[in-house]
Amino acid sequence: MTGCSVLEPDSRSLLSELLRPPPGFTLSYAVGTTFTLTLEAALAVPLSLVGSGAADDDAVGIISAVRRAVDRIDVFAQAGYIGLGAASDLVAVLEPMIHPVMMPPGRLFHPKVWFLEFAAGGERRYRFICSSRNLTNDRTWDAVVALDGVPGDSDDESTLRANDGMVRLLHWLAAESRTAPRLTSDRRARIDELAESWKTIRWEYPEHVRRLAVHVLGIGADSTPKLGGLQALVVSPFVTDEGLSGLRARRGGETTLISRPEQLDRLNPPSFDGLSMRILDDFVDQALADAGAGEAVATGLSGLHAKMIAHDHAHLQSTLLAGSANATGPAWTRNVEVMIELGGSTKQFGVTALAESLAPLLEEYATDGGATASDDETAERNLESALRTIATARLVLRVHQGDSYAYSLWAHDPAPTIPEGLSLSWRLLTQSDTVPGAFPPQDSPFSSRPVSLAEITPFVVVVLEDHAGRRVQTIMVAEILDDVPERQDAIVAAHLTEPGAFARFIRLMLQQPGASTSTAGGSFASFRSAFGGGVAEDGSGLLELLVRAAAMNQSALADIERVLSHLRPDERDSALPPGFSEVWAAVIGAIGTEAVDGR
């Protein structure tokens, strides 16, 4: 799996492959980081990591697979840049693993990396993925480097130095006040434990790589990549004069810059000395825009998104950097970024080799430079900045139980202020009714109407609008007080609408650990509406699974009973197979109510 590549816009499958465990291994733990995130794209992560074969329209299969994985996954994203993507109520089950990162004004949390630990009995393997791709479904050209490794010696100084930046980033993420809401103590401890394991990993180098280093910027004690080459190539969708000056070749050397036209137009003419410029070919860029038109409108991104920097040095040696940092001043001086550095021969990693590999996609570009952002762009950037500040608020949602459910919501002091000329509204992700105005304080919280338990979620959709009708939105995550332990079970129960869905749910819940998950058209298709003998043609089926579980997997039976408790009598009539209630009562009676209540 170790290697490096440029990702084409339709290469989401490659990222899914990178996340999957090696043969014979299962996911032990995963930590991911991203700048922007959509819940729709995040839903694919646990499905990839647990090897789910659930079909896109198999809601029960997806929910069951995600619930098996979310306790082993933590994903960190910049607060203010979390979106929904395609609307789906399935994303509600992701809430334990999504963590918005709070950053001071003028700084961004921008890395796109994955720390993966896999297990097979007592054996452990590790994978580190460093890329320029966010956890969204944007159709853009990106770059990725993946490393596979195994535990090494704890007294190997060179290994400890090589892993130091990655270890520091893990500990930094686990800091108590890094996210809103704060990480639970269990999750913080798990990340710190992974960081300790990460110290001694010996990495398998990609082909032709002789030297390797991981540079983590913006968290203190930053390591400096090797720059200042005889010639350089910089690939970056965003570029400023300040950022370019620190990345280009030494004085007298030639620098090739590949970026977006509007970014090149804004460079000042003095930056053009010793600089040649390239952009994506019009045909390539238009094909991307046509293929991902809906997503491009939602994200403002299309075309080039890779960040790579190549430098040729003396003695026919070169370095290649790839990762999250753009060619801008803030990327290299203020933001949290991760770049992986690969060193090897100029023939393999040099400027000419990289330029030739990208040449079919590119065309030359000429500009007079000196352009400035339009008024609309400035207004949109200011709106995004205001929303990012608002997203640093710590929201609290309290659940109220009585004859029905309700919730109250408020912002911790100090509550964010809404800039003059802007209006804010918000709603829970599961609801359509919006609440206008700023978040209320704790002494006068918002109180909801009666809601179902499945409607209660910490995901809060926030919309900010200016006087000209420009709108930006994000999803914030509230801290939940007095939560109902069975709330996630109510979400599952809401999707048990007919016997076929219920059969899939039972099979998934009673699946033996390590067994593969079938697709909706696989073993589930053998289920028949007549429950009992003849569930499948060979006489085996749900009854056999229940009997086996009564002896070997009583905790799964307790989980099923907990979900069933959220079905009203009329819902049970439509969702459960005929005769199931009687068989279920017999199974629960056989194992005893203590086994169920002791879950």
C-alpha positions as CSV (number, residue, x, y, z in Angstrom):
1,M,0.0,0.0,0.0
2,T,3.0,2.3,0.5
3,G,3.4,4.8,-2.3
4,C,2.7,8.3,-3.6
5,S,0.4,9.5,-6.4
6,V,-1.6,12.3,-7.9
7,L,-5.3,11.6,-7.4
8,E,-7.7,12.2,-10.3
9,P,-11.1,13.7,-9.5
10,D,-12.8,10.3,-9.7
11,S,-10.3,8.6,-7.4
12,R,-12.4,8.5,-4.3
13,S,-12.1,4.7,-4.6
14,L,-8.4,4.9,-4.1
15,L,-8.8,6.8,-0.8
16,S,-11.3,4.1,0.3
17,E,-8.7,1.5,-0.5
18,L,-6.1,3.3,1.5
19,L,-8.3,3.3,4.5
20,R,-9.1,-0.4,4.3
21,P,-7.2,-2.8,6.7
22,P,-4.6,-5.2,5.2
23,P,-5.8,-8.8,4.6
24,G,-6.4,-10.6,7.8
25,F,-6.4,-7.4,9.9
26,T,-9.2,-5.3,11.3
27,L,-9.3,-1.7,12.3
28,S,-8.1,-1.0,15.8
29,Y,-8.1,2.8,15.8
30,A,-8.1,5.7,13.3
31,V,-7.5,9.4,13.7
32,G,-8.1,11.7,10.7
33,T,-7.8,15.4,10.1
34,T,-9.2,17.7,7.4
35,F,-9.8,21.4,6.8
36,T,-13.3,21.1,5.3
37,L,-15.6,18.2,6.0
38,T,-19.0,17.1,4.8
39,L,-20.9,14.6,6.8
40,E,-21.9,12.8,3.6
41,A,-18.2,12.1,2.8
42,A,-17.4,11.3,6.4
43,L,-20.1,8.6,6.3
44,A,-17.9,6.6,3.9
45,V,-15.0,6.5,6.3
46,P,-16.4,3.9,8.8
47,L,-17.8,1.9,6.0
48,S,-14.4,1.7,4.4
49,L,-12.6,0.9,7.6
50,V,-14.9,-1.9,8.7
51,G,-15.2,-3.3,5.2
52,S,-19.0,-2.8,4.9
53,G,-20.6,-4.1,1.8
54,A,-23.9,-2.2,2.5
55,A,-25.6,-0.9,-0.6
56,D,-26.1,2.9,-1.0
57,D,-29.8,2.5,-0.3
58,D,-29.4,0.0,2.6
59,A,-30.0,2.5,5.5
60,V,-30.0,-0.3,8.1
61,G,-26.8,-1.8,6.9
62,I,-25.1,1.5,6.8
63,I,-26.2,2.5,10.3
64,S,-25.2,-0.8,11.7
65,A,-21.8,-0.7,10.1
66,V,-21.1,2.9,11.2
67,R,-22.2,2.2,14.8
68,R,-19.7,-0.7,14.9
69,A,-16.9,1.7,14.0
70,V,-17.5,5.2,15.4
71,D,-16.0,4.4,18.8
72,R,-12.7,3.5,17.0
73,I,-12.5,6.7,14.8
74,D,-11.9,10.3,15.6
75,V,-12.0,13.0,12.8
76,F,-10.9,16.6,13.4
77,A,-12.0,19.5,11.1
78,Q,-11.7,23.2,11.2
79,A,-14.6,24.7,13.1
80,G,-16.8,26.7,10.7
81,Y,-16.0,24.4,7.7
82,I,-18.2,21.4,8.4
83,G,-21.1,20.9,6.0
84,L,-23.8,18.4,5.2
85,G,-23.2,17.5,1.6
86,A,-26.1,15.4,0.2
87,A,-28.9,15.4,2.7
88,S,-29.2,12.2,4.6
89,D,-30.5,11.4,8.1
90,L,-28.0,8.6,8.3
91,V,-25.2,11.0,9.2
92,A,-26.8,11.4,12.7
93,V,-24.9,8.3,13.8
94,L,-21.5,10.0,13.0
95,E,-21.8,12.4,16.0
96,P,-19.3,10.6,18.4
97,M,-16.4,10.8,15.9
98,I,-16.7,14.4,14.5
99,H,-14.6,17.0,16.4
100,P,-14.5,20.7,15.3
101,V,-11.1,22.3,16.1
102,M,-11.0,25.7,17.7
103,M,-8.3,28.0,16.3
104,P,-7.3,31.5,17.3
105,P,-8.2,34.4,14.9
106,G,-5.9,34.5,11.8
107,R,-5.0,30.8,12.0
108,L,-6.5,27.7,10.4
109,F,-6.5,24.0,11.1
110,H,-5.6,22.7,7.7
111,P,-3.9,19.2,7.7
112,K,-5.3,16.3,5.7
113,V,-3.7,13.2,7.3
114,W,-4.8,9.8,8.6
115,F,-3.2,7.8,11.4
116,L,-4.4,4.1,11.2
117,E,-3.8,1.2,13.5
118,F,-4.8,-2.3,12.4
119,A,-4.8,-5.5,14.5
120,A,-4.7,-9.3,14.0
121,G,-4.6,-10.9,17.4
122,G,-1.6,-9.4,19.1
123,E,0.0,-8.2,15.9
124,R,-0.2,-4.5,15.0
125,R,0.4,-2.7,11.7
126,Y,0.2,1.0,11.0
127,R,-0.5,3.3,8.1
128,F,0.0,7.0,7.7
129,I,-1.7,8.9,4.9
130,C,-0.7,12.5,4.0
131,S,-2.7,14.2,1.2
132,S,-4.1,17.5,-0.1
133,R,-7.6,16.1,-0.2
134,N,-10.3,17.2,2.3
135,L,-12.9,14.9,3.6
136,T,-15.5,16.1,1.0
137,N,-16.7,14.9,-2.4
138,D,-15.1,17.8,-4.3
139,R,-14.0,16.8,-7.8
140,T,-10.4,18.1,-7.8
141,W,-6.9,17.0,-8.7
142,D,-5.1,16.1,-5.4
143,A,-1.9,14.3,-4.2
144,V,-1.4,11.6,-1.6
145,V,1.4,9.7,0.0
146,A,0.7,6.6,2.0
147,L,3.2,4.8,4.3
148,D,2.8,1.3,5.9
149,G,4.8,0.4,9.0
150,V,5.3,-2.0,11.8
151,P,6.4,-1.5,15.5
152,G,10.2,-1.1,15.9
153,D,12.7,-0.8,18.7
154,S,12.0,1.8,21.4
155,D,15.7,2.8,21.6
156,D,16.1,3.6,17.9
157,E,16.9,7.3,17.9
158,S,16.5,7.7,14.1
159,T,13.1,6.2,14.2
160,L,12.1,8.4,17.2
161,R,13.2,11.5,15.3
162,A,11.4,10.5,12.1
163,N,8.1,10.1,13.9
164,D,8.4,13.0,16.3
165,G,6.2,15.5,14.3
166,M,3.4,12.9,13.9
167,V,3.6,12.1,17.6
168,R,3.4,15.8,18.6
169,L,0.4,16.3,16.3
170,L,-1.5,13.4,18.0
171,H,-0.8,14.8,21.4
172,W,-1.7,18.3,20.3
173,L,-5.1,17.0,19.0
174,A,-5.7,15.3,22.4
175,A,-5.4,18.6,24.3
176,E,-8.4,19.2,26.6
177,S,-9.7,22.4,25.1
178,R,-8.8,21.7,21.4
179,T,-12.3,21.0,20.3
180,A,-15.9,22.0,20.9
181,P,-17.4,20.0,22.5
182,R,-14.3,18.8,24.3
183,L,-13.2,15.2,23.7
184,T,-14.2,12.7,26.3
185,S,-11.5,11.5,28.6
186,D,-11.6,8.0,27.0
187,R,-11.0,9.5,23.5
188,R,-8.2,11.7,24.7
189,A,-6.5,8.8,26.4
190,R,-6.9,6.7,23.3
191,I,-5.2,9.3,21.1
192,D,-2.4,9.7,23.6
193,E,-2.0,5.9,23.7
194,L,-1.8,5.8,19.9
195,A,0.8,8.6,19.9
196,E,3.0,6.5,22.3
197,S,2.7,3.5,19.9
198,W,3.5,5.8,17.0
199,K,7.0,6.7,18.3
200,T,8.7,3.5,17.3
201,I,7.0,2.7,14.0
202,R,9.5,1.6,11.2
203,W,8.1,2.8,7.8
204,E,8.3,1.0,4.5
205,Y,9.6,3.6,2.1
206,P,7.9,4.2,-1.3
207,E,9.8,3.0,-4.3
208,H,13.0,5.0,-5.1
209,V,12.7,7.0,-1.8
210,R,16.0,7.2,0.1
211,R,15.0,9.8,2.7
212,L,11.7,10.6,4.4
213,A,10.5,13.2,6.8
214,V,7.1,14.4,8.0
215,H,6.9,18.2,8.7
216,V,4.1,19.4,11.1
217,L,3.7,23.2,11.0
218,G,1.9,25.4,13.4
219,I,2.0,23.5,16.7
220,G,5.5,24.5,17.9
221,A,9.0,23.2,17.3
222,D,8.3,23.0,13.6
223,S,10.8,21.2,11.5
224,T,12.1,22.9,8.3
225,P,11.8,21.2,4.9
226,K,14.8,21.3,2.6
227,L,14.2,24.1,0.1
228,G,16.4,26.5,-1.8
229,G,17.1,24.2,-4.7
230,L,18.9,24.9,-8.0
231,Q,15.5,24.9,-9.7
232,A,12.0,24.4,-8.3
233,L,8.5,23.4,-9.2
234,V,5.6,24.6,-7.0
235,V,2.0,23.2,-7.4
236,S,-0.5,25.0,-5.4
237,P,-4.2,26.1,-6.0
238,F,-3.6,29.2,-3.8
239,V,-0.5,31.4,-3.9
240,T,0.7,34.8,-2.6
241,D,3.9,36.7,-3.2
242,E,5.0,36.1,0.4
243,G,4.4,32.4,0.2
244,L,6.0,32.0,-3.2
245,S,9.2,33.8,-2.1
246,G,10.0,31.2,0.5
247,L,9.4,28.2,-1.7
248,R,11.0,29.1,-5.0
249,A,14.5,28.2,-6.3
250,R,17.5,30.1,-5.0
251,R,18.5,33.3,-6.7
252,G,19.3,32.7,-10.4
253,G,17.4,29.5,-10.5
254,E,14.2,28.8,-12.5
255,T,10.9,28.2,-10.7
256,T,7.8,26.7,-12.4
257,L,4.5,27.6,-10.7
258,I,1.3,25.6,-11.4
259,S,-1.8,27.3,-10.0
260,R,-5.2,28.7,-10.8
261,P,-5.5,31.6,-13.3
262,E,-7.1,34.0,-10.8
263,Q,-4.3,33.4,-8.3
264,L,-1.5,34.0,-10.8
265,D,-3.3,37.2,-11.9
266,R,-2.9,38.6,-8.3
267,L,0.9,38.1,-8.0
268,N,2.8,41.3,-8.2
269,P,5.1,41.7,-11.3
270,P,8.4,41.5,-9.3
271,S,7.5,37.8,-8.5
272,F,7.6,37.0,-12.2
273,D,11.4,37.2,-12.4
274,G,12.7,33.7,-13.0
275,L,9.2,32.3,-12.9
276,S,7.2,30.3,-15.5
277,M,3.6,29.7,-15.0
278,R,1.2,26.9,-15.9
279,I,-2.5,26.2,-15.4
280,L,-4.7,23.2,-16.0
281,D,-5.6,22.8,-19.6
282,D,-9.0,24.4,-20.4
283,F,-10.4,21.1,-21.6
284,V,-9.4,19.3,-18.3
285,D,-10.7,22.1,-16.2
286,Q,-14.0,22.3,-18.0
287,A,-14.4,18.5,-17.8
288,L,-14.0,18.8,-14.1
289,A,-16.5,21.6,-13.8
290,D,-19.1,19.7,-15.9
291,A,-18.6,16.5,-13.9
292,G,-18.9,18.1,-10.5
293,A,-21.0,21.2,-11.2
294,G,-23.3,20.7,-8.1
295,E,-20.4,20.2,-5.7
296,A,-18.4,23.0,-7.2
297,V,-21.2,25.5,-6.5
298,A,-21.4,24.3,-2.9
299,T,-17.7,24.4,-2.2
300,G,-16.2,27.0,-4.5
301,L,-13.6,24.5,-5.6
302,S,-12.9,22.8,-8.9
303,G,-9.8,21.8,-10.9
304,L,-6.4,21.9,-9.2
305,H,-6.2,21.2,-5.5
306,A,-2.9,19.3,-5.1
307,K,0.0,20.9,-3.1
308,M,3.5,19.7,-4.2
309,I,6.9,21.3,-4.1
310,A,10.0,19.8,-5.9
311,H,13.5,21.1,-5.5
312,D,16.7,20.0,-7.3
313,H,19.9,20.0,-5.3
314,A,23.5,19.3,-5.9
315,H,24.8,15.8,-6.7
316,L,21.7,14.9,-8.7
317,Q,19.5,14.7,-5.6
318,S,16.0,16.2,-5.2
319,T,13.3,16.5,-2.6
320,L,9.5,16.4,-3.1
321,L,7.1,17.8,-0.6
322,A,3.4,16.9,-0.7
323,G,0.5,17.6,1.7
324,S,-1.7,20.4,2.8
325,A,0.3,23.6,2.7
326,N,-0.5,26.1,-0.1
327,A,2.1,28.5,-1.4
328,T,0.8,31.3,0.9
329,G,2.3,33.2,3.8
330,P,-0.2,32.0,6.4
331,A,0.3,28.3,5.4
332,W,3.9,28.4,6.3
333,T,3.8,30.8,9.3
334,R,0.5,30.5,11.1
335,N,-1.7,27.5,10.1
336,V,-1.5,23.9,11.3
337,E,-0.2,22.0,8.2
338,V,1.4,18.7,7.4
339,M,3.8,18.1,4.5
340,I,5.7,14.9,3.9
341,E,9.2,15.1,2.4
342,L,10.5,12.4,0.1
343,G,14.2,12.5,-1.0
344,G,15.8,10.6,-3.8
345,S,17.5,11.0,-7.2
346,T,16.7,13.9,-9.4
347,K,15.8,11.4,-12.1
348,Q,12.9,10.1,-10.0
349,F,11.9,13.1,-7.9
350,G,13.3,16.1,-9.7
351,V,11.6,19.1,-11.2
352,T,11.8,17.8,-14.8
353,A,10.4,14.4,-13.8
354,L,7.4,15.9,-12.0
355,A,6.8,18.5,-14.8
356,E,6.9,15.9,-17.5
357,S,4.4,13.7,-15.6
358,L,1.9,16.7,-15.3
359,A,2.6,18.1,-18.8
360,P,-0.4,16.5,-20.6
361,L,-2.7,18.3,-18.1
362,L,-1.2,21.8,-18.4
363,E,-0.9,24.8,-20.6
364,E,1.3,27.9,-20.3
365,Y,-0.1,31.0,-18.8
366,A,0.8,34.7,-19.1
367,T,-0.4,37.6,-17.0
368,D,0.4,41.2,-16.2
369,G,-0.3,40.5,-12.5
370,G,-1.3,43.0,-9.9
371,A,-5.1,42.1,-10.0
372,T,-7.1,42.5,-6.8
373,A,-10.0,40.5,-5.4
374,S,-13.5,41.7,-6.5
375,D,-15.9,43.3,-4.1
376,D,-18.0,40.1,-4.1
377,E,-15.0,37.9,-3.3
378,T,-14.0,40.2,-0.4
379,A,-17.5,40.2,0.9
380,E,-17.7,36.4,0.8
381,R,-14.4,36.1,2.5
382,N,-15.5,38.4,5.2
383,L,-18.7,36.5,5.6
384,E,-16.7,33.2,5.9
385,S,-14.4,34.8,8.5
386,A,-17.4,36.0,10.6
387,L,-19.0,32.5,10.4
388,R,-15.7,30.9,11.5
389,T,-15.6,33.2,14.5
390,I,-19.2,32.3,15.4
391,A,-18.4,28.6,15.1
392,T,-15.9,28.9,17.9
393,A,-18.8,29.3,20.3
394,R,-19.5,26.3,22.7
395,L,-23.1,25.3,22.3
396,V,-25.0,23.2,24.9
397,L,-28.1,21.2,24.3
398,R,-29.9,19.7,27.3
399,V,-32.4,16.9,26.8
400,H,-35.7,17.0,28.7
401,Q,-37.7,13.9,29.3
402,G,-41.4,13.7,30.4
403,D,-44.4,12.4,28.6
404,S,-42.4,13.3,25.5
405,Y,-39.0,14.6,24.7
406,A,-37.8,18.2,24.3
407,Y,-34.5,20.1,24.4
408,S,-33.1,23.5,25.3
409,L,-30.1,25.1,23.7
410,W,-27.8,27.9,24.6
411,A,-24.2,29.2,24.1
412,H,-21.6,29.3,26.8
413,D,-20.4,32.7,27.8
414,P,-19.1,34.6,26.1
415,A,-21.7,34.1,23.4
416,P,-20.6,35.2,19.9
417,T,-21.8,38.5,18.7
418,I,-23.3,38.9,15.2
419,P,-21.5,41.6,13.2
420,E,-23.6,44.6,12.1
421,G,-25.3,44.0,8.8
422,L,-25.4,40.2,9.1
423,S,-28.2,38.0,10.3
424,L,-27.9,34.5,11.8
425,S,-30.4,31.6,11.9
426,W,-30.0,28.0,13.1
427,R,-31.7,24.7,13.4
428,L,-31.0,21.1,14.4
429,L,-29.8,19.0,11.5
430,T,-32.8,16.7,11.9
431,Q,-35.4,19.5,11.7
432,S,-36.5,21.9,9.0
433,D,-37.8,24.8,11.1
434,T,-35.1,27.5,11.6
435,V,-34.7,29.8,14.7
436,P,-33.7,33.3,13.7
437,G,-31.3,35.4,15.8
438,A,-28.1,34.8,17.8
439,F,-27.7,31.9,20.1
440,P,-29.3,32.6,23.5
441,P,-27.4,32.7,26.8
442,Q,-27.7,30.1,29.5
443,D,-30.1,32.2,31.6
444,S,-32.7,32.4,28.8
445,P,-32.2,29.3,26.6
446,F,-34.2,28.3,23.6
447,S,-36.8,25.7,24.5
448,S,-38.1,23.4,21.8
449,R,-41.5,22.0,21.1
450,P,-42.0,18.2,21.8
451,V,-39.8,16.1,19.5
452,S,-39.1,12.5,19.0
453,L,-36.0,11.0,20.5
454,A,-34.6,10.4,17.0
455,E,-34.8,14.1,16.2
456,I,-32.4,15.1,19.0
457,T,-28.9,15.6,17.7
458,P,-25.9,17.7,18.6
459,F,-25.5,18.7,14.9
460,V,-26.7,22.3,14.6
461,V,-26.9,23.9,11.1
462,V,-25.9,27.6,11.3
463,V,-26.6,30.1,8.4
464,L,-25.1,33.6,8.2
465,E,-26.4,36.0,5.6
466,D,-25.5,39.6,4.7
467,H,-27.7,42.4,3.4
468,A,-27.0,41.5,-0.2
469,G,-28.4,38.0,0.3
470,R,-25.0,36.2,0.3
471,R,-25.2,33.1,2.5
472,V,-22.7,30.8,4.2
473,Q,-23.5,27.9,6.5
474,T,-21.8,25.4,8.7
475,I,-22.6,22.6,11.1
476,M,-21.6,23.1,14.8
477,V,-21.6,20.3,17.3
478,A,-23.2,21.0,20.7
479,E,-22.4,19.4,24.0
480,I,-25.3,17.2,25.1
481,L,-26.4,17.2,28.7
482,D,-28.8,14.6,30.2
483,D,-28.5,12.6,27.1
484,V,-30.7,9.5,26.7
485,P,-28.4,6.4,26.4
486,E,-30.8,4.8,23.9
487,R,-31.0,7.8,21.5
488,Q,-28.9,6.2,18.8
489,D,-31.1,3.1,19.1
490,A,-34.1,5.3,18.3
491,I,-32.4,6.4,15.1
492,V,-32.0,2.7,14.1
493,A,-35.6,2.0,15.0
494,A,-36.8,4.8,12.8
495,H,-35.4,2.9,9.8
496,L,-37.0,-0.5,10.6
497,T,-40.0,0.1,8.4
498,E,-40.6,-3.4,6.9
499,P,-39.6,-7.0,7.4
500,G,-36.7,-6.9,4.9
501,A,-35.0,-4.0,6.7
502,F,-35.6,-5.8,10.0
503,A,-34.0,-9.0,8.7
504,R,-30.9,-7.1,7.6
505,F,-30.7,-5.5,11.0
506,I,-30.9,-8.8,12.9
507,R,-28.3,-10.4,10.7
508,L,-25.9,-7.5,11.1
509,M,-26.3,-7.4,14.8
510,L,-25.7,-11.1,15.2
511,Q,-22.8,-11.2,12.8
512,Q,-19.8,-12.9,14.3
513,P,-16.8,-10.6,14.8
514,G,-14.5,-10.5,11.8
515,A,-17.2,-11.9,9.5
516,S,-17.7,-10.0,6.2
517,T,-20.8,-7.9,5.7
518,S,-23.0,-9.0,2.8
519,T,-24.5,-6.7,0.4
520,A,-28.2,-6.0,0.4
521,G,-28.6,-8.4,-2.5
522,G,-26.5,-11.2,-0.9
523,S,-27.4,-13.4,2.0
524,F,-30.2,-11.0,3.1
525,A,-32.1,-11.9,-0.1
526,S,-32.8,-15.3,1.3
527,F,-35.1,-13.9,4.0
528,R,-38.8,-14.7,3.6
529,S,-41.7,-13.0,5.2
530,A,-42.8,-16.4,6.8
531,F,-40.8,-16.6,10.0
532,G,-39.6,-19.9,11.4
533,G,-38.9,-23.0,9.3
534,G,-38.2,-22.0,5.7
535,V,-36.5,-18.7,6.4
536,A,-34.0,-19.9,3.9
537,E,-34.1,-22.7,1.4
538,D,-31.6,-24.8,3.5
539,G,-33.7,-24.4,6.6
540,S,-31.3,-22.0,8.3
541,G,-32.0,-18.3,8.9
542,L,-32.9,-15.9,11.6
543,L,-34.1,-18.5,14.1
544,E,-30.8,-20.3,13.9
545,L,-29.0,-17.0,14.4
546,L,-31.1,-16.2,17.5
547,V,-30.6,-19.6,19.0
548,R,-26.8,-19.4,18.4
549,A,-26.7,-15.9,19.9
550,A,-28.6,-17.1,23.0
551,A,-25.6,-19.2,23.8
552,M,-22.7,-17.1,22.4
553,N,-23.7,-13.5,21.9
554,Q,-26.2,-12.4,24.5
555,S,-24.9,-8.8,24.4
556,A,-26.1,-8.5,20.8
557,L,-29.5,-9.8,21.8
558,A,-29.6,-7.1,24.5
559,D,-28.8,-4.5,21.8
560,I,-31.6,-5.7,19.6
561,E,-34.1,-5.6,22.5
562,R,-33.1,-2.0,23.3
563,V,-33.8,-1.0,19.7
564,L,-37.1,-2.9,19.6
565,S,-38.2,-0.9,22.7
566,H,-38.4,2.2,20.5
567,L,-41.0,0.7,18.1
568,R,-44.6,1.6,18.8
569,P,-47.1,-1.3,18.6
570,D,-48.3,-0.2,15.2
571,E,-44.7,0.1,14.0
572,R,-44.0,-3.4,15.2
573,D,-46.9,-4.7,13.2
574,S,-45.5,-3.4,9.9
575,A,-41.7,-3.9,10.6
576,L,-41.5,-7.3,12.2
577,P,-42.0,-10.6,10.3
578,P,-45.1,-12.6,11.2
579,G,-44.4,-14.8,14.2
580,F,-41.2,-13.0,15.2
581,S,-42.6,-11.5,18.5
582,E,-43.4,-15.0,19.8
583,V,-40.0,-16.4,19.0
584,W,-38.3,-13.4,20.3
585,A,-40.1,-13.6,23.6
586,A,-39.1,-17.3,23.9
587,V,-35.4,-16.4,23.2
588,I,-35.4,-13.6,25.8
589,G,-37.1,-15.9,28.3
590,A,-34.5,-18.6,27.7
591,I,-31.5,-16.3,28.5
592,G,-33.3,-14.5,31.3
593,T,-34.3,-10.9,31.8
594,E,-31.1,-10.4,33.9
595,A,-28.9,-10.9,30.9
596,V,-30.9,-8.3,28.9
597,D,-31.2,-5.8,31.8
598,G,-27.5,-6.2,32.6
599,R,-26.4,-4.8,29.3
